[in-house]
C-alpha cells in the first residue's frame, strides 16, 4: 500500500491540509465558521453511514441530500456565503499581490483618518454625544454600507460630529470608514447577544461587539449616557479609553 506513496503524494496532502486550514481561518474571520463546521459534520456523518456502517436506506437519503446540498446551502446561507466571498476577495494575500503589480505606495496615507476621528471622538465625549464608527480592515464591509446612506467624503472631525449630532437623522446608526473615506452613515450592524456584558452597556456597544465578532473591523463607540469611549475588535471590548490609547489602538496592527 505504501510502496506507491511518494514525495508528490506527500506534497499533495500538505497542500490540501494547508488549503483547509486557511479556509477555516478565513471563514472564522468572516463570521461564517458555523457553516464550515456544519458542512464538515454532515460529511462525516454521511461517510460513516454510507461507507462504514453501510446503512442502505439512510445512506440513500443522505446521498440525495448531498446531491442537492450545494443549492440548499446557497439558498439558506446566501448572506454568509456573500460575506465569505467578500472576505476571500479582501484577503491580505490578494491585497499584497495587488500592491506588487500596481506598485502603489500607500503606507504614508493609509491612516489619515485617525487624527480627525480621535479629535471628533474627544469632542463628542465631552458633549456626551453618542457615536458608533466602524473602520474597515481587511474584510470588505460593502454589505453593511448599503444598509445606510452612502457617502464618499473625506474624514473630517466636524463632519463626523455633525452626522452624530442628536437631531441628525443619521445619528442612531453606524458610520463606516474605509480607504480614508467616510463610505456610509446610519448603517445597521449585527448585534452581539453575549449574556456576560455589563448591563450598563447599550445597543451601540452590543452592535460594536457583534460587528467585531463577524468581521475584523475596529469599532469606536462613544457612550451617550457617560461620554466614555470604547473600542471593539476581534470580539473584545476595551472600555473607557483615553485619547492616546484610542490613537494607539487604531494605529496598532497587532490588536
MIDOSE-1310 file (N, C-alpha, C; in nm, 2 decimals, decimal comma, always signed):
residues 255
xxxx	+0,08/-0,12/+0,00/+0,00/+0,00/+0,00/+0,09/+0,13/+0,00; +0,19/+0,12/+0,08/+0,28/+0,24/+0,09/+0,39/+0,25/-0,01; +0,40/+0,14/-0,10/+0,50/+0,14/-0,20/+0,49/+0,25/-0,30; +0,36/+0,28/-0,34/+0,34/+0,38/-0,44/+0,33/+0,52/-0,38
xxxx	+0,35/+0,54/-0,25/+0,34/+0,67/-0,19/+0,47/+0,74/-0,20; +0,47/+0,85/-0,27/+0,59/+0,92/-0,30/+0,59/+1,07/-0,25; +0,69/+1,14/-0,29/+0,71/+1,28/-0,25/+0,59/+1,36/-0,30; +0,55/+1,34/-0,42/+0,43/+1,41/-0,48/+0,31/+1,39/-0,40
xxxx	+0,28/+1,27/-0,35/+0,16/+1,24/-0,27/+0,17/+1,32/-0,13; +0,29/+1,33/-0,08/+0,31/+1,40/+0,05/+0,28/+1,55/+0,03; +0,34/+1,60/-0,08/+0,31/+1,74/-0,11/+0,16/+1,77/-0,13; +0,10/+1,67/-0,20/-0,05/+1,69/-0,23/-0,12/+1,69/-0,10
xxxx	-0,09/+1,61/+0,00/-0,16/+1,60/+0,13/-0,13/+1,73/+0,20; -0,01/+1,78/+0,20/+0,02/+1,90/+0,27/-0,05/+2,02/+0,22; -0,06/+2,03/+0,08/-0,13/+2,14/+0,02/-0,28/+2,14/+0,05; -0,34/+2,02/+0,05/-0,48/+2,01/+0,09/-0,50/+2,05/+0,24
xxxx	-0,41/+2,01/+0,32/-0,42/+2,04/+0,47/-0,41/+2,19/+0,48; -0,31/+2,25/+0,41/-0,29/+2,40/+0,42/-0,41/+2,47/+0,37; -0,47/+2,43/+0,26/-0,59/+2,49/+0,20/-0,70/+2,49/+0,30; -0,73/+2,37/+0,36/-0,84/+2,36/+0,45/-0,81/+2,45/+0,58
xxxx	-0,69/+2,45/+0,62/-0,66/+2,54/+0,74/-0,68/+2,69/+0,71; -0,63/+2,73/+0,59/-0,65/+2,87/+0,55/-0,80/+2,90/+0,53; -0,87/+2,81/+0,47/-1,02/+2,83/+0,46/-1,09/+2,84/+0,59; -1,05/+2,75/+0,69/-1,10/+2,76/+0,82/-1,07/+2,90/+0,89
xxxx	-0,95/+2,95/+0,87/-0,91/+3,08/+0,93/-0,99/+3,19/+0,87; -1,01/+3,18/+0,73/-1,08/+3,29/+0,66/-1,23/+3,29/+0,70; -1,29/+3,17/+0,71/-1,43/+3,16/+0,75/-1,45/+3,20/+0,89; -1,35/+3,18/+0,98/-1,36/+3,22/+1,12/-1,36/+3,37/+1,12
xxxx	-1,27/+3,43/+1,04/-1,26/+3,58/+1,04/-1,38/+3,65/+0,98; -1,44/+3,58/+0,89/-1,56/+3,64/+0,82/-1,69/+3,61/+0,89; -1,69/+3,53/+1,00/-1,81/+3,50/+1,07/-1,89/+3,39/+1,01; -1,83/+3,31/+0,93/-1,91/+3,20/+0,86/-1,86/+3,06/+0,91
xxxx	-1,79/+3,06/+1,02/-1,73/+2,93/+1,07/-1,84/+2,83/+1,10; -1,96/+2,88/+1,14/-2,07/+2,78/+1,17/-2,11/+2,70/+1,05; -2,10/+2,76/+0,93/-2,13/+2,69/+0,81/-2,03/+2,58/+0,78; -1,90/+2,62/+0,80/-1,79/+2,53/+0,78/-1,80/+2,41/+0,87
xxxx	-1,83/+2,43/+1,00/-1,85/+2,32/+1,10/-1,96/+2,24/+1,07; -2,08/+2,30/+1,02/-2,19/+2,22/+0,99/-2,17/+2,13/+0,87; -2,11/+2,18/+0,77/-2,08/+2,11/+0,65/-1,99/+1,99/+0,67; -1,88/+2,02/+0,75/-1,79/+1,91/+0,79/-1,85/+1,80/+0,87
xxxx	-1,94/+1,84/+0,96/-2,01/+1,74/+1,05/-2,10/+1,66/+0,96; -2,17/+1,72/+0,87/-2,27/+1,65/+0,78/-2,19/+1,55/+0,69; -2,08/+1,59/+0,64/-2,00/+1,50/+0,55/-1,95/+1,38/+0,63; -1,90/+1,40/+0,75/-1,85/+1,30/+0,84/-1,96/+1,19/+0,87
xxxx	-2,08/+1,24/+0,90/-2,20/+1,15/+0,93/-2,23/+1,08/+0,80; -2,23/+1,14/+0,69/-2,26/+1,08/+0,56/-2,16/+0,96/+0,53; -2,03/+0,99/+0,55/-1,93/+0,89/+0,52/-1,95/+0,77/+0,62; -1,98/+0,80/+0,75/-1,99/+0,69/+0,84/-2,11/+0,60/+0,81
xxxx	-2,22/+0,67/+0,77/-2,34/+0,59/+0,75/-2,33/+0,51/+0,61; -2,28/+0,58/+0,51/-2,28/+0,52/+0,37/-2,17/+0,43/+0,35; -2,05/+0,46/+0,40/-1,93/+0,38/+0,37/-1,89/+0,29/+0,48; -1,90/+0,33/+0,61/-1,85/+0,25/+0,72/-1,96/+0,15/+0,76
xxxx	-2,08/+0,21/+0,80/-2,18/+0,12/+0,85/-2,27/+0,06/+0,74; -2,26/+0,12/+0,62/-2,33/+0,07/+0,50/-2,48/+0,05/+0,53; -2,54/+0,16/+0,59/-2,69/+0,16/+0,60/-2,75/+0,21/+0,47; -2,82/+0,12/+0,40/-2,86/+0,14/+0,26/-2,97/+0,25/+0,26
xxxx	-3,07/+0,24/+0,34/-3,18/+0,33/+0,34/-3,14/+0,47/+0,38; -3,08/+0,48/+0,50/-3,03/+0,61/+0,54/-2,92/+0,67/+0,45; -2,84/+0,58/+0,40/-2,73/+0,62/+0,31/-2,79/+0,68/+0,18; -2,90/+0,62/+0,13/-2,96/+0,67/+0,01/-3,02/+0,81/+0,03
xxxx	-3,08/+0,82/+0,15/-3,14/+0,96/+0,18/-3,03/+1,06/+0,19; -2,92/+1,03/+0,25/-2,81/+1,13/+0,27/-2,75/+1,15/+0,13; -2,74/+1,05/+0,05/-2,69/+1,07/-0,09/-2,77/+1,17/-0,17; -2,90/+1,16/-0,15/-2,99/+1,26/-0,22/-2,97/+1,40/-0,16
xxxx	-2,95/+1,41/-0,03/-2,93/+1,54/+0,03/-2,79/+1,60/-0,01; -2,69/+1,51/-0,03/-2,56/+1,56/-0,07/-2,57/+1,61/-0,21; -2,65/+1,55/-0,30/-2,66/+1,59/-0,44/-2,72/+1,72/-0,46; -2,81/+1,76/-0,36/-2,88/+1,89/-0,37/-2,83/+1,99/-0,26
xxxx	-2,73/+1,94/-0,19/-2,68/+2,02/-0,07/-2,62/+2,15/-0,11; -2,55/+2,16/-0,23/-2,49/+2,28/-0,27/-2,59/+2,39/-0,29; -2,70/+2,36/-0,36/-2,81/+2,45/-0,39/-2,88/+2,50/-0,26; -2,90/+2,40/-0,17/-2,96/+2,43/-0,04/-2,88/+2,53/+0,04
xxxx	-2,74/+2,51/+0,04/-2,65/+2,60/+0,11/-2,66/+2,74/+0,06; -2,66/+2,75/-0,07/-2,67/+2,88/-0,14/-2,80/+2,96/-0,10; -2,91/+2,88/-0,09/-3,04/+2,94/-0,06/-3,05/+2,98/+0,08; -3,00/+2,90/+0,17/-3,02/+2,92/+0,32/-2,91/+3,02/+0,37
xxxx	-2,79/+3,01/+0,31/-2,68/+3,09/+0,37/-2,63/+3,19/+0,27; -2,71/+3,25/+0,19/-2,66/+3,34/+0,09/-2,59/+3,46/+0,15; -2,64/+3,52/+0,26/-2,57/+3,63/+0,32/-2,43/+3,59/+0,37; -2,42/+3,48/+0,44/-2,30/+3,43/+0,49/-2,20/+3,39/+0,38
xxxx	-2,25/+3,33/+0,27/-2,16/+3,30/+0,16/-2,11/+3,43/+0,10; -2,20/+3,53/+0,08/-2,15/+3,66/+0,03/-2,04/+3,72/+0,11; -2,06/+3,71/+0,25/-1,96/+3,76/+0,34/-1,83/+3,69/+0,32; -1,84/+3,56/+0,31/-1,71/+3,48/+0,29/-1,64/+3,51/+0,16
xxxx	-1,72/+3,53/+0,05/-1,65/+3,56/-0,07/-1,59/+3,70/-0,07; -1,66/+3,79/+0,00/-1,60/+3,93/+0,02/-1,47/+3,92/+0,10; -1,47/+3,84/+0,20/-1,35/+3,82/+0,28/-1,24/+3,76/+0,20; -1,28/+3,66/+0,11/-1,18/+3,60/+0,03/-1,12/+3,70/-0,07
xxxx	-1,20/+3,78/-0,13/-1,15/+3,89/-0,22/-1,07/+4,00/-0,15; -1,10/+4,02/-0,02/-1,03/+4,12/+0,05/-0,91/+4,07/+0,13; -0,88/+3,94/+0,12/-0,78/+3,88/+0,20/-0,64/+3,95/+0,17; -0,56/+3,96/+0,28/-0,44/+4,04/+0,27/-0,34/+3,98/+0,17
xxxx	-0,35/+3,85/+0,14/-0,27/+3,78/+0,04/-0,29/+3,84/-0,10; -0,42/+3,85/-0,13/-0,46/+3,91/-0,26/-0,42/+4,06/-0,27; -0,44/+4,13/-0,15/-0,40/+4,27/-0,15/-0,25/+4,29/-0,17; -0,17/+4,19/-0,11/-0,03/+4,20/-0,12/+0,01/+4,18/-0,27
xxxx	-0,05/+4,09/-0,34/-0,02/+4,07/-0,48/-0,06/+4,19/-0,56; -0,18/+4,25/-0,53/-0,22/+4,37/-0,60/-0,12/+4,48/-0,58; -0,07/+4,50/-0,46/+0,03/+4,60/-0,44/+0,15/+4,58/-0,52; +0,19/+4,46/-0,54/+0,31/+4,43/-0,62/+0,29/+4,47/-0,76
xxxx	+0,18/+4,44/-0,82/+0,15/+4,47/-0,96/+0,12/+4,61/-0,98; +0,05/+4,68/-0,89/+0,02/+4,82/-0,91/+0,13/+4,91/-0,87; +0,22/+4,86/-0,78/+0,33/+4,94/-0,73/+0,29/+5,07/-0,67; +0,19/+5,07/-0,59/+0,14/+5,19/-0,52/+0,20/+5,19/-0,38
xxxx	+0,24/+5,30/-0,34/+0,29/+5,31/-0,20/+0,19/+5,39/-0,12; +0,11/+5,32/-0,04/+0,01/+5,38/+0,04/+0,04/+5,38/+0,19; +0,16/+5,35/+0,22/+0,19/+5,34/+0,36/+0,17/+5,47/+0,44; +0,21/+5,58/+0,38/+0,20/+5,71/+0,45/+0,06/+5,76/+0,45
xxxx	-0,03/+5,71/+0,36/-0,17/+5,77/+0,35/-0,27/+5,68/+0,41; -0,24/+5,56/+0,44/-0,35/+5,46/+0,47/-0,42/+5,49/+0,60; -0,36/+5,57/+0,69/-0,43/+5,60/+0,82/-0,45/+5,75/+0,85; -0,48/+5,82/+0,75/-0,50/+5,97/+0,76/-0,63/+6,00/+0,84
xxxx	-0,71/+5,90/+0,86/-0,84/+5,92/+0,92/-0,83/+5,92/+1,08; -0,71/+5,87/+1,13/-0,70/+5,86/+1,27/-0,71/+5,99/+1,35; -0,63/+6,09/+1,31/-0,63/+6,22/+1,38/-0,77/+6,28/+1,39; -0,84/+6,30/+1,27/-0,97/+6,37/+1,28/-1,07/+6,28/+1,36
xxxx	-1,06/+6,15/+1,35/-1,15/+6,06/+1,42/-1,13/+6,07/+1,57; -1,00/+6,07/+1,62/-0,98/+6,08/+1,76/-1,02/+6,22/+1,81; -1,00/+6,33/+1,73/-1,04/+6,46/+1,77/-1,19/+6,47/+1,79; -1,26/+6,41/+1,69/-1,41/+6,42/+1,70/-1,46/+6,34/+1,81
xxxx	-1,40/+6,22/+1,84/-1,45/+6,14/+1,95/-1,43/+6,21/+2,08; -1,32/+6,28/+2,10/-1,29/+6,35/+2,22/-1,40/+6,46/+2,24; -1,43/+6,53/+2,13/-1,53/+6,64/+2,14/-1,66/+6,58/+2,17; -1,70/+6,47/+2,11/-1,83/+6,41/+2,14/-1,84/+6,35/+2,28
xxxx	-1,72/+6,31/+2,32/-1,72/+6,25/+2,46/-1,75/+6,36/+2,56; -1,69/+6,48/+2,54/-1,71/+6,59/+2,63/-1,86/+6,64/+2,63; -1,92/+6,63/+2,51/-2,06/+6,67/+2,50/-2,16/+6,56/+2,53; -2,11/+6,44/+2,55/-2,19/+6,32/+2,57/-2,28/+6,30/+2,45
xxxx	-2,22/+6,30/+2,33/-2,29/+6,27/+2,21/-2,26/+6,13/+2,17; -2,36/+6,05/+2,15/-2,34/+5,91/+2,12/-2,29/+5,89/+1,98; -2,20/+5,80/+1,96/-2,14/+5,77/+1,82/-2,10/+5,63/+1,81; -2,10/+5,58/+1,69/-2,06/+5,44/+1,65/-1,99/+5,45/+1,52
xxxx	-1,86/+5,43/+1,52/-1,78/+5,44/+1,40/-1,70/+5,31/+1,37; -1,72/+5,25/+1,25/-1,66/+5,13/+1,21/-1,55/+5,16/+1,11; -1,43/+5,11/+1,14/-1,31/+5,13/+1,05/-1,28/+4,99/+0,98; -1,29/+4,99/+0,85/-1,27/+4,87/+0,77/-1,12/+4,83/+0,78
xxxx	-1,09/+4,70/+0,79/-0,96/+4,65/+0,79/-0,94/+4,56/+0,66; -0,92/+4,43/+0,67/-0,90/+4,35/+0,55/-1,03/+4,31/+0,49; -1,13/+4,28/+0,57/-1,26/+4,23/+0,52/-1,35/+4,35/+0,47; -1,39/+4,33/+0,35/-1,48/+4,44/+0,29/-1,61/+4,45/+0,36
xxxx	-1,66/+4,57/+0,38/-1,78/+4,60/+0,45/-1,89/+4,65/+0,36; -1,88/+4,63/+0,23/-1,98/+4,68/+0,14/-2,12/+4,64/+0,18; -2,14/+4,52/+0,22/-2,27/+4,47/+0,26/-2,34/+4,56/+0,37; -2,26/+4,60/+0,46/-2,31/+4,68/+0,57/-2,33/+4,83/+0,53
xxxx	-2,24/+4,87/+0,44/-2,25/+5,01/+0,39/-2,39/+5,03/+0,32; -2,44/+4,93/+0,25/-2,57/+4,95/+0,18/-2,69/+4,95/+0,27; -2,67/+4,93/+0,40/-2,78/+4,93/+0,50/-2,81/+5,08/+0,54; -2,72/+5,17/+0,51/-2,73/+5,31/+0,55/-2,73/+5,40/+0,42
xxxx	-2,70/+5,53/+0,45/-2,68/+5,63/+0,34/-2,54/+5,63/+0,30; -2,52/+5,62/+0,17/-2,39/+5,61/+0,11/-2,32/+5,75/+0,10; -2,19/+5,75/+0,13/-2,11/+5,87/+0,13/-1,98/+5,84/+0,04; -1,91/+5,95/+0,02/-1,77/+5,93/-0,03/-1,70/+6,06/+0,00
xxxx	-1,70/+6,08/+0,14/-1,64/+6,21/+0,19/-1,51/+6,19/+0,26; -1,43/+6,29/+0,26/-1,30/+6,29/+0,34/-1,34/+6,28/+0,49; -1,25/+6,22/+0,56/-1,28/+6,21/+0,71/-1,24/+6,34/+0,77; -1,35/+6,40/+0,83/-1,33/+6,54/+0,88/-1,40/+6,54/+1,02
xxxx	-1,33/+6,60/+1,12/-1,39/+6,60/+1,26/-1,52/+6,66/+1,27; -1,54/+6,78/+1,20/-1,67/+6,85/+1,21/-1,78/+6,77/+1,14; -1,74/+6,71/+1,03/-1,85/+6,63/+0,96/-1,89/+6,51/+1,04; -1,80/+6,44/+1,11/-1,83/+6,33/+1,20/-1,92/+6,38/+1,31
xxxx	-1,89/+6,49/+1,37/-1,97/+6,54/+1,48/-2,11/+6,58/+1,43; -2,12/+6,64/+1,31/-2,25/+6,68/+1,26/-2,34/+6,56/+1,23; -2,28/+6,45/+1,18/-2,35/+6,33/+1,15/-2,41/+6,27/+1,28; -2,33/+6,27/+1,39/-2,38/+6,21/+1,51/-2,45/+6,31/+1,60
xxxx	-2,47/+6,44/+1,56/-2,55/+6,53/+1,63/-2,69/+6,48/+1,67; -2,74/+6,50/+1,78/-2,86/+6,44/+1,83/-2,98/+6,46/+1,74; -2,99/+6,57/+1,67/-3,10/+6,60/+1,59/-3,08/+6,55/+1,44; -2,96/+6,49/+1,41/-2,93/+6,44/+1,28/-3,01/+6,31/+1,25
xxxx	-3,06/+6,30/+1,13/-3,14/+6,18/+1,10/-3,05/+6,05/+1,10; -2,92/+6,07/+1,09/-2,83/+5,95/+1,08/-2,75/+5,92/+1,21; -2,79/+5,99/+1,32/-2,71/+5,98/+1,44/-2,73/+5,84/+1,51; -2,84/+5,77/+1,48/-2,86/+5,65/+1,55/-2,78/+5,53/+1,49
xxxx	-2,75/+5,54/+1,37/-2,68/+5,43/+1,30/-2,53/+5,44/+1,32; -2,46/+5,35/+1,24/-2,31/+5,35/+1,25/-2,25/+5,41/+1,12; -2,14/+5,47/+1,14/-2,06/+5,53/+1,03/-1,95/+5,43/+0,99; -1,93/+5,41/+0,86/-1,83/+5,32/+0,81/-1,72/+5,40/+0,74
xxxx	-1,59/+5,38/+0,78/-1,48/+5,44/+0,72/-1,39/+5,34/+0,65; -1,36/+5,36/+0,53/-1,28/+5,27/+0,45/-1,19/+5,35/+0,35; -1,07/+5,31/+0,34/-0,98/+5,38/+0,24/-0,97/+5,53/+0,26; -0,97/+5,57/+0,39/-0,96/+5,71/+0,43/-1,08/+5,79/+0,38
xxxx	-1,19/+5,73/+0,37/-1,32/+5,79/+0,32/-1,43/+5,75/+0,41; -1,52/+5,84/+0,44/-1,65/+5,81/+0,50/-1,74/+5,75/+0,39; -1,76/+5,62/+0,40/-1,83/+5,55/+0,30/-1,98/+5,55/+0,32; -2,03/+5,55/+0,44/-2,17/+5,54/+0,47/-2,20/+5,58/+0,62
xxxx	-2,32/+5,62/+0,64/-2,36/+5,65/+0,78/-2,51/+5,61/+0,80; -2,55/+5,59/+0,92/-2,68/+5,54/+0,95/-2,69/+5,39/+0,92; -2,58/+5,32/+0,93/-2,58/+5,17/+0,89/-2,62/+5,09/+1,01; -2,68/+4,97/+0,97/-2,72/+4,87/+1,07/-2,62/+4,76/+1,09
xxxx	-2,58/+4,73/+1,21/-2,48/+4,63/+1,24/-2,54/+4,51/+1,31; -2,48/+4,40/+1,30/-2,52/+4,28/+1,38/-2,50/+4,30/+1,53; -2,60/+4,25/+1,61/-2,59/+4,27/+1,75/-2,54/+4,15/+1,82; -2,45/+4,17/+1,91/-2,40/+4,06/+1,99/-2,50/+4,02/+2,10
xxxx	-2,51/+3,89/+2,13/-2,61/+3,85/+2,23/-2,54/+3,79/+2,36; -2,42/+3,84/+2,38/-2,35/+3,79/+2,50/-2,42/+3,82/+2,63; -2,44/+3,72/+2,71/-2,51/+3,75/+2,84/-2,41/+3,80/+2,95; -2,28/+3,80/+2,92/-2,19/+3,84/+3,03/-2,15/+3,99/+3,01
xxxx	-2,21/+4,06/+2,92/-2,18/+4,20/+2,91/-2,24/+4,28/+3,02; -2,18/+4,38/+3,07/-2,23/+4,47/+3,18/-2,37/+4,53/+3,13; -2,46/+4,54/+3,23/-2,60/+4,58/+3,19/-2,60/+4,73/+3,15; -2,50/+4,80/+3,19/-2,50/+4,95/+3,16/-2,46/+4,97/+3,02
xxxx	-2,41/+4,87/+2,94/-2,38/+4,88/+2,80/-2,50/+4,87/+2,72; -2,52/+4,97/+2,63/-2,64/+4,98/+2,55/-2,63/+4,91/+2,41; -2,72/+4,95/+2,32/-2,72/+4,89/+2,19/-2,60/+4,92/+2,11; -2,54/+5,04/+2,12/-2,42/+5,07/+2,05/-2,31/+4,98/+2,08
xxxx	-2,29/+4,95/+2,21/-2,18/+4,86/+2,25/-2,21/+4,72/+2,20; -2,33/+4,67/+2,20/-2,37/+4,54/+2,16/-2,35/+4,53/+2,01; -2,39/+4,63/+1,93/-2,37/+4,63/+1,79/-2,22/+4,63/+1,75; -2,14/+4,71/+1,83/-2,00/+4,71/+1,80/-1,93/+4,58/+1,83
xxxx	-1,97/+4,51/+1,93/-1,92/+4,38/+1,97/-1,96/+4,28/+1,87; -2,09/+4,28/+1,82/-2,14/+4,19/+1,72/-2,06/+4,21/+1,59; -2,04/+4,33/+1,55/-1,96/+4,36/+1,43/-1,82/+4,31/+1,44; -1,76/+4,32/+1,55/-1,62/+4,28/+1,57/-1,61/+4,12/+1,57
xxxx	-1,72/+4,06/+1,60/-1,72/+3,91/+1,60/-1,74/+3,86/+1,46; -1,81/+3,93/+1,37/-1,83/+3,89/+1,24/-1,73/+3,94/+1,14; -1,66/+4,04/+1,17/-1,56/+4,10/+1,08/-1,43/+4,13/+1,16; -1,33/+4,18/+1,08/-1,20/+4,22/+1,15/-1,20/+4,37/+1,17
xxxx	-1,31/+4,44/+1,15/-1,31/+4,58/+1,17/-1,28/+4,63/+1,31; -1,24/+4,75/+1,32/-1,22/+4,82/+1,45/-1,34/+4,91/+1,47; -1,41/+4,91/+1,58/-1,53/+4,99/+1,60/-1,51/+5,08/+1,72; -1,53/+5,20/+1,71/-1,52/+5,30/+1,81/-1,66/+5,34/+1,86
xxxx	-1,68/+5,34/+1,99/-1,81/+5,38/+2,05/-1,79/+5,49/+2,15; -1,88/+5,59/+2,13/-1,89/+5,70/+2,23/-2,03/+5,68/+2,30; -2,02/+5,67/+2,43/-2,15/+5,65/+2,51/-2,22/+5,78/+2,52; -2,35/+5,77/+2,49/-2,44/+5,89/+2,51/-2,47/+5,92/+2,65
xxxx	-2,47/+5,81/+2,74/-2,50/+5,83/+2,88/-2,38/+5,88/+2,96; -2,26/+5,82/+2,94/-2,15/+5,85/+3,02/-2,04/+5,94/+2,95; -2,04/+5,93/+2,81/-1,94/+6,00/+2,74/-1,81/+5,92/+2,73; -1,81/+5,80/+2,78/-1,69/+5,72/+2,77/-1,67/+5,66/+2,63
xxxx	-1,54/+5,65/+2,60/-1,50/+5,60/+2,47/-1,46/+5,45/+2,48; -1,51/+5,37/+2,39/-1,47/+5,22/+2,39/-1,43/+5,18/+2,25; -1,36/+5,07/+2,24/-1,31/+5,02/+2,11/-1,34/+4,87/+2,11; -1,40/+4,82/+2,00/-1,42/+4,68/+1,99/-1,34/+4,63/+1,87
xxxx	-1,28/+4,51/+1,89/-1,20/+4,45/+1,78/-1,18/+4,30/+1,81; -1,20/+4,21/+1,71/-1,18/+4,07/+1,73/-1,26/+4,01/+1,85; -1,38/+4,06/+1,87/-1,47/+4,01/+1,97/-1,44/+4,05/+2,11; -1,34/+4,15/+2,12/-1,31/+4,20/+2,25/-1,35/+4,35/+2,26
xxxx	-1,38/+4,40/+2,38/-1,42/+4,53/+2,40/-1,34/+4,60/+2,51; -1,28/+4,71/+2,47/-1,20/+4,79/+2,57/-1,28/+4,91/+2,60; -1,31/+4,93/+2,73/-1,40/+5,04/+2,78/-1,32/+5,15/+2,84; -1,37/+5,27/+2,82/-1,31/+5,39/+2,88/-1,17/+5,41/+2,85
xxxx	-1,14/+5,43/+2,72/-1,00/+5,45/+2,67/-0,98/+5,60/+2,66; -0,85/+5,64/+2,68/-0,81/+5,78/+2,66/-0,78/+5,81/+2,52; -0,76/+5,94/+2,49/-0,73/+5,98/+2,35/-0,60/+5,91/+2,30; -0,50/+5,91/+2,39/-0,37/+5,84/+2,35/-0,39/+5,69/+2,33
xxxx	-0,47/+5,63/+2,41/-0,50/+5,49/+2,40/-0,58/+5,46/+2,27; -0,67/+5,55/+2,24/-0,76/+5,53/+2,12/-0,67/+5,54/+2,00; -0,58/+5,64/+1,99/-0,49/+5,66/+1,88/-0,40/+5,53/+1,86; -0,35/+5,48/+1,98/-0,26/+5,37/+1,97/-0,34/+5,24/+1,92
xxxx	-0,46/+5,22/+1,97/-0,54/+5,11/+1,93/-0,57/+5,11/+1,78; -0,60/+5,23/+1,73/-0,64/+5,24/+1,59/-0,51/+5,23/+1,50; -0,40/+5,26/+1,55/-0,27/+5,25/+1,47/-0,21/+5,11/+1,48; -0,24/+5,04/+1,58/-0,18/+4,91/+1,60/-0,22/+4,80/+1,50
xxx	-0,13/+4,72/+1,45/-0,16/+4,61/+1,36/-0,17/+4,48/+1,44; -0,13/+4,48/+1,56/-0,13/+4,35/+1,64/-0,26/+4,34/+1,73; -0,33/+4,45/+1,75/-0,45/+4,44/+1,83/-0,58/+4,43/+1,74
